[in-house]
């Protein structure tokens, strides 16, 4: 199973000729390759899997994705509290 994590692009730069970006995952900043999304801009959300940004999310997709991750976190928290 693969998981693509939604994150907000906070910076775009070139590293060895490759388009890269800093991505904010709800406060955790990491880097991702942006080569697959040449049109992406700072402030947009993207789905990242294995270090590669795969798609640009519109506002509705961002809300649905972040809501789903929040719900998953609550479920895991409930399971942890029952054990």
Backbone torsions as a table, in degrees:
resi	resn	phi	psi	omega
1	UNK	NA	141.2	179.5
2	UNK	-113.2	142.8	174.9
3	UNK	-120.9	131.0	173.4
4	UNK	-108.9	126.1	-174.4
5	UNK	-97.3	131.3	176.8
6	UNK	-78.5	139.0	177.5
7	UNK	-152.3	158.5	-178.8
8	UNK	-98.7	130.5	178.3
9	UNK	-73.3	121.3	-179.3
10	UNK	-108.7	-17.0	-179.6
11	UNK	-158.6	143.3	175.7
12	UNK	-125.3	134.9	-178.7
13	UNK	-153.0	170.4	177.9
14	UNK	-108.4	135.3	176.8
15	UNK	-129.9	111.8	-177.1
16	UNK	55.1	38.0	178.2
17	UNK	80.0	7.3	-179.3
18	UNK	-110.1	133.2	179.1
19	UNK	-71.8	119.2	-178.2
20	UNK	-124.3	165.6	177.4
21	UNK	-150.4	155.7	169.9
22	UNK	-93.7	130.3	-175.8
23	UNK	-119.7	131.4	179.3
24	UNK	-98.6	114.3	176.7
25	UNK	-103.1	80.6	179.2
26	UNK	52.2	44.7	176.5
27	UNK	104.9	-16.6	175.8
28	UNK	-98.1	121.7	-177.9
29	UNK	-100.1	132.7	176.1
30	UNK	-142.5	173.7	179.4
31	UNK	-106.3	155.6	177.0
32	UNK	-149.3	151.8	174.4
33	UNK	-77.9	130.9	-179.2
34	UNK	-108.6	10.0	-176.1
35	UNK	-57.7	-31.7	-179.8
36	UNK	-74.3	-13.0	-176.6
37	UNK	-127.9	69.5	-175.4
38	UNK	-61.7	-21.2	-177.0
39	UNK	-90.6	-4.2	-176.3
40	UNK	-65.8	146.5	-177.7
41	UNK	-127.3	157.5	174.2
42	UNK	-57.0	136.2	-179.8
43	UNK	99.3	-17.9	178.1
44	UNK	-84.0	156.1	175.9
45	UNK	-98.3	148.3	179.8
46	UNK	-139.4	158.6	170.4
47	UNK	-97.6	130.1	-177.8
48	UNK	-119.6	131.5	174.1
49	UNK	-133.2	129.4	176.7
50	UNK	54.3	34.9	175.9
51	UNK	85.4	5.6	-179.8
52	UNK	-120.4	127.3	174.2
53	UNK	-73.2	125.9	-172.7
54	UNK	-105.6	-29.7	-179.2
55	UNK	-157.2	156.7	175.1
56	UNK	-95.7	133.0	-179.1
57	UNK	-97.4	139.2	171.7
58	UNK	-84.2	173.2	-174.4
59	UNK	-57.6	-41.1	-179.9
60	UNK	-65.0	-42.8	178.8
61	UNK	-64.7	-38.4	178.1
62	UNK	-61.1	-48.9	-178.5
63	UNK	-61.1	-46.7	-179.9
64	UNK	-61.6	-43.7	-178.3
65	UNK	-66.3	-47.1	-179.8
66	UNK	-66.5	-36.9	175.9
67	UNK	-62.4	-41.8	179.8
68	UNK	-64.1	-42.1	177.8
69	UNK	-64.5	-38.9	178.2
70	UNK	-64.7	-43.4	178.3
71	UNK	-61.8	-42.7	178.1
72	UNK	-60.5	-42.8	178.3
73	UNK	-61.5	-39.9	178.4
74	UNK	-66.0	-40.4	178.6
75	UNK	-63.0	-45.6	179.7
76	UNK	-63.3	-41.9	178.5
77	UNK	-60.9	-43.1	178.4
78	UNK	-62.0	-42.4	179.4
79	UNK	-63.2	-45.6	-179.6
80	UNK	-61.8	-37.5	-178.5
81	UNK	-72.2	-23.3	179.5
82	UNK	-83.5	-18.1	-177.6
83	UNK	-91.1	NA	NA
